[in-house]
Amino acid sequence: MDAHNHDAMVHDHQHVHVTHYLRHGSDLEHELATHAHPHDHPAVAHQHEVHTDPAKEHEREAHVHDHRLAVHGTAAS
């Protein structure tokens, strides 16, 4: 495992949201929506399997965005 820290930062990148949608008379479907906006990440220490290609693989990982811990300005709701 690779244990490391990430500094607090503000940046933007695409977000993908998955919504479960129930059409009348159907099974649940997955609907995807994407958008980009500036947001911040508080500093975090974590560990995971070592990346083969860090720049490519880190972008594809799921991230928890705790907007209650804003880095700059006020927290988003």
Secondary structure as UniProt FT lines:
FT   STRAND          2..6
FT   STRAND          9..22
FT   TURN            24..25
FT   STRAND          28..41
FT   STRAND          44..48
FT   HELIX           54..60
FT   TURN            67..68
//
